[in-house]
């Protein structure tokens, strides 16, 4: 086992080429790009304005032309879209003051976002900024926290707070 040192409490983590994107809760909420040996290559904390309160989960939406980093921040009820230099591109406020947690880029400029406040799965269109509820309480989603989407087999896996099951959904197009 290898341990990469960091300066703070790590939460969300995602890989990008040969580096890591890491969300930190403390001592200062921020997102950093780290080398594989832990050197800080870039940080979101370069201005006096504190962007994040609780950056939890991170995903990357990558196309041939662009790389967009998405960060869920339940403290601000917001999903932030950053470029690969960690500059803010856009902020998407979750409807009904939700608490975004797990998220997954699914292609086509769309991102799945779990809202642990309303117990829903939302689809965010990055082009229009529109949100659409895909799953909710009637589907017995529970209080969702983490998800992963396997595009190859069109399966969505969702884990939740105080749940002893990973829920599996087959995605139809």
trRosetta pair geometry for C-beta under 8 A, 3 or more apart (Angstrom, degrees):
i j d omega theta_ij theta_ji phi_ij phi_ji
4 20 7.6 112 104 23 170 155
4 34 6.9 109 161 141 138 144
4 36 7.2 -113 -98 177 134 43
4 37 6.8 -178 -127 -170 96 21
4 38 4.2 171 -174 -70 87 99
5 38 4.8 63 55 -162 68 163
6 10 5.7 65 76 -54 164 113
6 22 6.7 -107 -124 133 144 162
6 24 7.3 -166 160 -94 126 118
6 34 7.3 -64 -102 -87 98 156
6 38 6.4 -132 -70 -145 61 105
7 24 7.8 0 89 -125 63 157
7 27 7.8 -50 151 15 85 98
7 40 8.0 -36 20 -54 117 128
8 24 3.8 39 114 -158 142 131
8 25 7.0 171 166 53 106 53
8 26 5.6 180 -154 91 91 45
8 27 5.9 -116 -107 6 95 59
8 28 7.3 -83 -103 42 139 59
8 30 7.7 121 23 45 176 100
9 24 6.2 116 65 -160 54 74
9 25 4.5 -43 85 53 113 100
9 26 4.6 36 17 44 115 88
10 13 6.5 25 173 -59 118 111
10 22 5.4 -51 -134 -171 105 117
10 23 7.2 106 -160 74 59 53
10 24 6.1 -44 -96 -98 47 69
10 25 8.0 -143 -63 7 2 85
11 23 4.8 -49 65 92 95 103
11 24 7.0 157 10 -107 87 18
11 25 5.6 84 -32 -37 120 102
11 54 8.0 46 -5 180 172 73
11 55 6.7 161 61 101 128 67
11 56 5.1 -86 145 -138 140 47
11 57 7.5 -86 136 -62 103 43
12 21 7.9 -23 120 115 96 88
12 22 7.1 161 90 -156 61 41
12 23 3.8 40 46 21 96 125
12 55 6.4 -94 25 143 122 83
12 56 5.4 94 -42 137 110 36
12 57 4.4 154 -102 -125 125 22
12 58 3.9 130 144 -6 127 89
12 71 6.9 166 69 -136 157 82
12 72 7.5 139 -67 42 150 86
13 20 6.1 -17 -162 -174 97 111
13 21 7.0 153 -154 81 45 57
13 22 5.2 0 -105 -107 81 74
13 23 7.3 -126 -59 20 49 76
13 58 6.6 98 -32 45 2 122
14 20 7.3 146 77 -161 39 63
14 21 4.7 -13 62 57 91 106
14 58 4.3 -123 -9 108 119 107
14 59 6.1 161 -97 -110 149 27
14 60 5.5 161 151 -23 141 99
14 69 7.6 168 69 -139 141 95
15 19 7.4 150 -159 85 62 40
15 20 5.9 -43 -106 -105 58 63
15 21 7.5 -175 -95 14 9 81
16 19 5.4 -24 72 71 87 88
16 20 7.3 143 24 -114 80 14
16 21 5.5 59 -9 -27 121 107
16 33 7.0 -58 55 -132 133 109
16 60 5.8 150 -91 -87 97 155
16 67 7.0 94 -149 -176 119 141
16 69 7.5 -40 -74 -88 144 110
16 84 6.9 171 178 -137 146 103
18 35 7.7 5 126 -147 88 70
18 36 6.4 -64 168 -30 79 116
19 33 5.3 33 146 179 138 95
19 34 6.3 162 -170 79 89 41
19 35 5.8 -59 -115 -104 89 38
19 36 7.0 -122 -111 -42 41 69
19 41 6.0 -54 -135 17 145 151
20 33 7.1 157 80 -156 45 51
20 34 4.7 -19 62 61 98 96
20 35 7.9 16 19 107 86 6
20 36 6.9 113 -18 -92 103 54
21 31 6.4 6 -178 -179 91 106
21 32 7.5 173 -151 88 49 39
21 33 5.6 -25 -97 -99 69 71
21 34 7.9 171 -87 18 20 76
21 58 5.4 -151 110 157 114 154
21 60 7.2 134 18 -64 147 109
21 69 5.9 -162 -146 -137 162 133
22 31 7.0 165 83 -154 41 60
22 32 5.4 -17 60 61 92 85
22 33 7.9 153 17 -97 75 22
22 34 5.8 13 3 -1 122 120
22 58 7.7 -131 -114 3 16 155
23 30 7.7 -177 -150 96 52 37
23 31 5.2 -27 -98 -100 67 81
23 52 7.7 -163 -152 -158 100 161
23 55 3.8 -139 -153 120 119 106
23 56 6.4 -69 109 -7 155 0
23 57 7.4 -63 15 -34 152 7
23 58 5.6 175 -28 -41 113 115
23 71 6.1 142 -89 -143 126 114
24 28 7.2 43 105 79 120 56
24 29 6.6 -177 95 -136 71 35
24 30 5.2 0 53 57 108 75
24 31 7.4 -180 15 -86 77 30
24 32 6.8 28 -13 1 118 106
24 55 7.1 32 46 63 40 114
25 29 6.0 -10 -144 -99 34 80
25 54 6.4 14 -121 -134 92 68
25 55 7.4 -153 -79 52 57 69
26 29 7.4 -10 -70 -62 41 62
28 45 6.0 75 123 -120 131 154
28 50 7.7 -123 -168 -126 98 110
29 50 7.0 78 62 -176 101 106
29 52 4.0 -135 136 105 113 103
29 53 5.8 99 39 -173 175 11
29 54 6.4 -83 -122 -76 139 27
29 55 5.8 139 -176 4 97 93
29 75 7.7 -80 -114 36 168 150
30 43 5.8 6 166 -171 134 99
30 44 5.1 178 -163 59 81 95
30 45 4.1 -44 -113 -40 135 116
30 52 6.2 173 -84 41 29 132
30 55 7.1 -76 92 19 8 142
31 43 7.4 155 86 -156 48 53
31 44 4.4 53 50 -10 84 132
31 52 7.0 125 -23 -39 87 151
31 55 5.6 -122 -61 165 93 167
31 58 7.1 128 -131 -95 122 131
31 69 7.4 153 155 137 152 139
31 71 5.7 -101 -70 -89 144 152
31 82 7.1 -167 77 4 150 164
31 86 6.0 -175 92 -134 107 117
32 40 5.4 -61 -168 -135 130 96
32 41 7.7 128 172 45 83 65
32 42 6.7 166 -157 87 60 52
32 43 4.7 -18 -105 -103 87 76
32 44 7.2 -116 -68 3 48 79
32 86 7.8 -11 -116 -89 29 156
33 40 7.6 99 73 -164 54 57
33 41 4.5 -61 103 68 98 106
33 42 4.3 25 36 47 112 95
33 43 7.7 -135 22 -66 68 40
33 84 8.0 62 -81 180 151 67
33 86 6.6 -141 -18 -44 106 119
34 38 5.7 -23 -173 -139 124 31
34 39 6.6 143 -159 68 70 39
34 40 6.1 -42 -101 -99 73 46
34 41 6.4 164 -113 5 16 92
35 38 6.8 -33 68 37 78 22
35 39 4.3 14 25 49 119 94
35 41 5.8 113 -44 -47 79 111
40 43 6.0 2 -178 -51 124 104
42 85 6.2 -136 -151 -160 157 54
42 86 5.2 171 137 5 119 127
43 46 6.3 138 88 -50 87 86
43 86 6.7 -133 131 99 14 167
44 51 6.1 -84 153 45 118 138
44 52 7.0 66 104 -13 140 119
44 82 6.9 -75 -103 -114 117 153
44 86 4.5 -126 -81 173 75 122
45 50 7.9 5 -126 -121 89 65
45 51 8.0 -135 -92 23 58 100
50 53 7.7 80 136 -75 111 58
51 80 6.9 69 162 -109 120 159
51 88 6.5 -167 -124 -69 143 129
52 55 4.4 -28 -152 -39 144 104
52 71 7.3 -54 -100 131 123 139
52 73 5.3 -141 -139 -114 81 135
52 75 7.5 87 173 56 62 123
52 76 7.3 -115 -140 -8 42 131
52 80 7.5 -88 -83 -5 89 151
53 73 5.9 109 44 177 78 111
53 74 7.9 -100 85 76 107 52
53 75 2.8 -118 100 105 126 141
53 76 5.2 148 13 -37 115 88
54 73 5.6 133 69 -160 61 68
54 74 5.2 -42 85 52 128 80
54 75 3.7 123 7 -19 100 111
54 76 7.7 -177 34 -1 77 76
55 58 7.5 34 167 -64 103 96
55 71 4.9 -20 -146 175 106 124
55 72 7.4 126 -153 76 53 45
55 73 5.2 -31 -88 -92 56 90
55 80 7.9 -49 -111 30 104 127
56 71 7.9 137 47 -178 50 75
56 72 5.2 -42 58 87 98 97
56 73 7.0 159 5 -101 81 34
56 74 6.0 32 -15 -8 134 101
56 100 7.7 -179 46 108 122 74
56 101 5.7 -55 106 -139 151 61
57 71 7.4 163 84 -152 46 49
57 72 4.6 17 51 32 91 117
57 100 7.7 -117 43 140 110 88
57 101 5.9 79 -9 165 129 50
57 102 5.1 154 -96 -113 170 36
57 103 5.3 148 108 20 124 85
57 146 7.3 166 -99 -113 136 71
58 69 6.6 -15 -163 -174 103 95
58 70 6.9 151 -154 82 51 54
58 71 5.3 -11 -101 -101 79 74
58 72 7.8 -136 -66 15 39 74
58 103 7.8 -31 -150 61 5 107
59 69 7.9 162 85 -157 38 52
59 70 5.1 -13 62 60 83 105
59 103 5.0 -123 0 106 126 91
59 104 5.4 170 -108 -118 154 31
59 105 4.8 175 141 -15 122 88
59 111 6.7 153 75 -139 137 112
60 67 6.4 -18 -169 -166 108 90
60 68 7.1 149 -160 79 57 48
60 69 5.7 -27 -104 -104 75 63
60 70 7.4 -179 -89 18 24 80
60 105 6.3 -80 90 7 34 144
61 66 7.9 7 108 106 88 99
61 67 7.6 151 82 -159 53 42
61 68 4.5 -13 62 63 101 102
61 70 6.3 56 -11 -19 104 115
61 105 3.9 -175 -85 -129 77 143
61 107 7.9 167 -144 -89 88 28
61 109 6.9 80 178 -116 143 40
61 111 6.6 -83 -64 -73 127 104
61 126 6.8 -174 85 -30 174 161
62 66 7.5 -153 -141 101 45 53
62 67 4.9 1 -111 -113 86 77
62 68 7.5 -165 -74 28 45 61
62 105 7.7 109 6 106 62 160
63 66 5.4 28 48 47 99 73
63 67 7.9 -157 33 -72 56 45
66 83 7.8 -86 -163 -130 97 86
67 83 7.2 86 83 -168 76 60
67 84 4.3 42 85 -58 122 119
68 81 5.3 -13 -176 -165 116 101
68 82 7.2 140 -165 68 62 41
68 83 6.8 -48 -110 -105 59 44
68 84 8.0 -89 -81 -47 22 73
68 89 6.7 -70 -131 31 104 155
68 126 7.0 106 109 -158 166 157
69 81 7.3 142 73 -159 48 48
69 82 4.4 -28 66 66 102 97
69 83 7.3 28 16 114 93 7
69 84 6.7 123 -26 -94 108 49
69 86 7.1 -25 50 -98 147 59
70 79 5.8 3 -171 176 102 106
70 80 7.0 160 -151 81 50 49
70 81 5.6 -18 -97 -100 76 68
70 82 7.7 -180 -78 21 28 75
70 103 5.9 -102 116 119 122 145
70 105 6.7 144 18 -63 132 101
70 111 5.7 -168 -157 -119 178 158
71 79 7.0 161 77 -159 42 58
71 80 4.7 -13 58 57 97 100
71 82 6.7 27 -3 -3 112 116
72 78 8.0 166 -153 95 46 45
72 79 5.4 -27 -99 -104 63 81
72 100 3.8 -135 -152 124 109 107
72 101 5.8 140 125 -135 153 7
72 102 7.3 -28 9 4 159 5
72 103 5.1 157 -43 -17 119 124
72 113 6.6 150 -96 -142 121 102
73 76 4.5 14 113 36 118 104
73 77 7.8 -38 95 19 77 16
73 78 5.1 -6 60 66 105 85
73 79 7.4 168 19 -93 75 30
73 80 6.3 39 -7 -11 120 107
73 100 6.9 33 45 63 37 109
74 77 7.0 29 -161 -79 41 44
74 99 4.0 33 -148 -163 107 84
74 100 5.8 -155 -83 55 68 53
74 101 6.2 14 -64 -72 122 70
74 116 7.1 -18 -116 41 137 114
74 117 7.9 151 -153 -35 105 107
77 93 6.1 35 113 -159 97 75
77 94 4.7 -118 175 43 82 103
77 97 5.1 -80 -103 -152 159 50
77 98 5.6 121 -146 61 97 51
77 99 6.6 -65 -102 -84 72 42
77 100 7.0 113 -156 -3 39 91
78 91 5.2 -14 -168 -173 130 102
78 92 6.5 140 -160 72 71 47
78 93 5.5 -38 -99 -100 83 51
78 94 6.6 -139 -82 -9 28 84
78 100 7.1 -97 76 20 18 131
79 91 7.6 154 79 -160 44 54
79 92 4.6 -16 61 62 93 106
79 94 6.9 92 -15 -59 90 91
79 100 5.3 -129 -63 175 89 176
79 103 6.6 116 -124 -90 126 159
79 111 7.1 172 169 100 156 146
79 113 5.9 -90 -65 -106 143 144
79 124 6.3 -95 55 -58 155 174
80 88 6.4 -67 -167 -126 111 92
80 90 7.7 168 -157 90 51 46
80 91 5.4 -22 -106 -108 71 76
80 92 7.7 -167 -78 23 25 73
81 88 7.6 90 78 -161 55 57
81 89 4.6 -62 109 66 96 109
81 90 4.6 9 49 56 117 84
81 91 7.4 -154 21 -76 75 31
81 92 7.1 60 -18 -12 103 104
81 126 6.5 110 -93 -140 152 113
82 85 7.9 -132 163 70 97 48
82 86 5.1 -4 174 -142 139 40
82 87 6.3 143 -159 65 81 32
82 88 5.9 -48 -102 -95 76 39
82 89 6.2 162 -118 1 19 91
83 86 7.2 -71 69 -2 63 14
83 87 5.0 -2 35 53 107 89
83 89 5.6 110 -43 -52 81 113
88 91 6.9 -10 -167 -48 118 91
90 126 7.7 133 67 -161 141 82
90 129 7.4 -117 166 -92 138 108
92 124 5.8 83 145 -154 162 136
92 126 7.9 -95 -54 -114 143 61
92 129 5.8 -166 -115 -145 100 82
92 131 7.7 137 170 -61 117 103
94 97 7.2 71 87 -157 94 9
94 98 3.8 -92 134 53 132 107
94 99 7.5 -130 71 -16 160 13
94 100 5.3 -174 -61 -45 141 102
94 113 7.2 -141 -105 130 112 144
94 115 6.1 151 -172 -107 138 116
94 122 7.2 162 -141 25 96 168
94 131 7.1 101 -143 -95 54 157
95 98 6.4 40 70 -13 52 116
95 122 7.6 166 27 -117 104 145
95 131 5.3 -148 -17 70 114 150
96 117 7.7 -164 113 104 96 122
96 118 6.0 73 90 -67 132 136
97 117 7.1 -85 111 122 70 165
98 115 3.9 -43 -172 -148 136 121
98 116 7.9 124 179 43 88 48
98 117 4.7 -172 -147 48 56 119
98 118 5.3 -56 -109 -1 106 108
98 120 7.6 -76 -124 47 141 107
98 122 7.7 131 82 -24 174 144
99 115 6.2 113 56 -164 54 64
99 116 4.8 -57 88 58 113 87
99 117 4.0 117 7 -32 97 103
100 103 6.7 17 176 -55 110 116
100 113 5.1 -37 -137 -177 108 117
100 114 7.1 116 -155 74 55 53
100 115 6.1 -37 -88 -97 53 66
100 116 8.0 120 -141 8 7 82
101 113 8.0 131 50 -177 47 71
101 114 4.8 -43 62 85 93 106
101 115 7.5 152 11 -107 83 17
101 116 4.9 52 -18 -25 130 116
101 144 6.8 -175 60 114 128 73
101 145 4.8 -85 148 -147 154 51
101 146 7.0 -83 137 -63 113 46
102 113 7.6 163 92 -152 52 41
102 114 4.3 36 53 18 89 126
102 144 6.7 -88 32 149 118 98
102 145 5.8 92 -25 138 107 39
102 146 4.2 136 -80 -130 135 30
102 147 4.2 132 131 15 138 79
102 158 7.5 171 72 -132 152 76
102 159 7.9 115 -47 51 156 80
103 111 5.6 14 -177 170 110 111
103 112 6.3 168 -152 87 56 58
103 113 4.7 -4 -104 -103 99 69
103 114 7.0 -136 -66 14 55 74
103 147 7.4 53 -76 55 10 106
104 111 6.9 166 81 -159 35 69
104 112 4.8 -2 55 52 88 106
104 147 5.6 -101 -16 105 121 101
104 148 6.1 133 -90 -134 141 32
104 149 4.4 148 130 5 150 106
105 110 7.6 129 -157 87 58 47
105 111 5.3 -37 -98 -103 57 84
106 110 5.2 -39 61 92 100 98
106 111 6.8 160 9 -108 83 28
106 112 5.8 69 -31 -19 123 99
106 149 5.5 -28 -97 100 96 164
106 151 7.0 152 -151 -87 69 104
107 110 6.8 -2 76 44 42 90
107 151 6.9 77 -15 -113 127 142
109 125 6.5 44 120 -165 97 65
109 126 4.4 -123 -178 50 86 105
109 127 5.0 47 143 -31 150 97
110 123 5.9 -8 -171 -174 113 98
110 124 6.8 153 -157 79 59 51
110 125 5.7 -27 -102 -103 82 57
110 126 6.9 -145 -81 -2 28 88
111 123 7.5 150 76 -158 42 52
111 124 4.7 -18 62 60 93 104
111 126 6.5 74 -7 -50 105 103
112 121 6.3 -14 -167 -175 101 100
112 122 7.4 145 -160 79 50 48
112 123 6.1 -29 -100 -101 60 65
112 124 7.8 -177 -84 18 12 80
112 134 7.5 -47 -128 23 96 148
112 147 6.4 -85 114 103 125 147
112 149 6.2 118 20 -44 143 135
112 156 7.2 -159 -148 -132 173 127
113 121 7.5 148 76 -162 43 53
113 122 4.6 -26 67 67 95 99
113 123 7.6 165 20 -92 81 17
113 124 5.5 44 -8 -16 125 116
113 131 8.0 -61 49 -130 128 105
114 120 7.7 169 -154 90 50 44
114 121 5.9 -29 -101 -105 64 67
114 122 7.7 172 -90 21 14 79
114 144 4.0 -118 -158 114 127 118
114 145 6.6 175 111 -120 149 4
114 146 7.4 -84 19 -44 156 7
114 147 5.6 149 -40 -14 123 121
114 158 6.9 142 -94 -139 131 110
115 118 4.7 7 117 43 126 95
115 119 7.1 -60 93 -2 81 12
115 120 4.8 5 50 57 113 84
115 121 7.6 -165 16 -82 80 19
115 122 5.7 58 -23 -14 113 116
115 144 7.6 54 54 60 37 106
116 119 7.0 29 -153 -82 33 52
116 143 5.2 53 -157 -179 86 84
116 144 5.9 -135 -91 69 73 55
116 145 5.9 34 -85 -85 130 64
116 160 8.0 152 -119 -142 96 85
116 161 6.8 78 -150 -15 124 125
118 136 7.4 -49 142 -135 97 95
119 136 6.7 84 103 -165 81 59
119 137 5.3 68 95 -78 126 80
119 141 5.3 152 167 79 86 110
119 142 6.6 -147 -147 111 113 19
119 143 5.7 -71 -100 -96 96 50
119 144 6.6 119 -146 3 56 86
120 133 5.2 -52 -174 -137 136 104
120 134 7.8 131 174 47 88 59
120 135 6.4 164 -158 88 60 58
120 136 4.6 -11 -107 -104 93 74
120 137 7.6 -49 -73 -29 77 66
120 141 6.8 116 -105 52 27 162
120 144 7.9 -106 64 26 16 126
121 133 7.3 106 74 -161 53 60
121 134 4.7 -55 99 65 101 101
121 135 4.0 35 29 43 114 99
121 136 7.6 -125 25 -61 68 46
121 141 6.5 -161 -24 -126 94 148
121 144 6.8 22 -71 35 82 169
121 147 7.6 89 -120 -72 112 160
121 158 7.1 -88 -80 -93 125 147
122 131 5.1 -19 -172 -165 123 104
122 132 6.8 140 -161 70 69 38
122 133 5.9 -43 -102 -98 70 52
122 134 6.9 157 -117 7 16 87
123 131 7.1 143 73 -159 49 51
123 132 4.7 -19 57 61 101 94
123 133 7.9 -165 14 -77 79 7
123 134 5.4 82 -27 -40 104 117
124 129 7.7 -21 -168 -151 90 33
124 130 7.6 167 -148 87 49 41
124 131 5.7 -19 -97 -101 70 73
125 128 4.6 16 102 41 125 96
125 129 6.9 -45 81 11 79 15
125 130 5.0 11 38 54 115 84
125 131 8.0 -147 15 -72 76 29
125 132 7.7 48 -21 -2 101 105
126 129 7.5 30 -154 -73 24 49
133 136 5.7 21 173 -57 127 111
135 139 4.5 -72 -160 50 95 153
135 141 5.3 123 134 -74 112 129
135 169 7.4 -109 -68 -84 148 162
136 139 6.1 107 56 17 44 96
136 141 6.5 -107 174 1 12 130
137 140 7.3 37 179 -78 44 31
137 141 6.7 -86 -92 29 30 95
141 144 5.5 -45 159 -40 106 115
141 158 6.9 -41 -155 126 88 154
141 160 7.3 141 152 -75 66 141
141 167 7.2 -134 -135 49 54 167
142 160 4.0 122 105 113 123 173
142 161 7.3 -167 148 49 105 69
142 163 5.3 76 147 -78 167 130
142 167 7.7 169 18 -26 115 136
143 160 5.1 127 74 -173 55 111
143 161 4.2 -35 93 41 117 111
143 162 7.3 41 48 38 119 93
143 163 7.7 -171 52 -35 74 110
144 147 6.9 16 177 -50 121 107
144 158 5.2 -40 -132 -177 118 118
144 159 7.4 112 -149 82 69 34
144 160 4.8 -68 -99 -95 41 96
144 161 7.8 -112 -58 0 3 80
145 159 6.1 -46 60 99 90 81
145 160 5.7 131 4 -131 85 38
145 161 5.5 105 -38 -48 121 77
146 158 7.3 158 89 -154 51 48
146 159 4.5 -2 61 55 98 105
146 160 8.0 -150 31 -67 68 32
147 156 6.5 -6 -168 -175 115 89
147 157 6.3 158 -153 84 62 56
147 158 4.7 -14 -99 -101 97 70
147 159 7.3 -171 -74 21 48 68
148 156 7.7 172 87 -152 43 50
148 157 5.1 -3 56 56 85 107
149 155 7.5 171 -154 89 52 46
149 156 5.2 -15 -107 -105 80 76
149 157 7.7 -169 -80 22 35 71
149 171 7.5 29 -149 -28 108 147
150 153 5.1 4 116 44 119 91
150 154 7.3 -63 91 -2 76 11
150 155 4.7 6 50 56 110 90
150 156 7.8 -154 24 -73 70 33
150 157 7.4 50 -11 -10 100 105
151 154 6.9 21 -159 -77 34 52
154 170 6.2 51 116 -164 96 69
154 171 4.5 -125 -180 57 90 92
154 172 7.6 81 163 -75 138 31
154 173 7.6 -95 -130 -33 138 98
155 168 6.0 -18 -169 -164 109 97
155 169 7.1 145 -160 75 57 46
155 170 6.1 -33 -102 -101 67 57
155 171 7.1 -155 -83 2 16 90
156 168 7.2 146 77 -157 52 46
156 169 4.4 -18 61 62 104 100
156 170 7.8 -164 19 -74 81 11
156 171 5.7 89 -23 -49 107 107
157 166 5.4 3 -170 169 100 115
157 167 7.2 151 -156 77 48 49
157 168 5.7 -13 -101 -101 72 71
157 169 7.9 -167 -71 23 29 72
158 166 6.9 154 71 -166 37 66
158 167 4.7 -21 62 61 95 101
158 169 7.2 27 -2 -2 110 110
159 163 6.4 -176 -169 72 61 122
159 166 5.1 -35 -80 -110 85 81
159 167 7.7 175 -77 18 35 75
160 163 3.9 66 68 -6 92 139
160 167 7.6 29 -13 -1 109 114
163 167 8.0 -46 164 -26 150 97
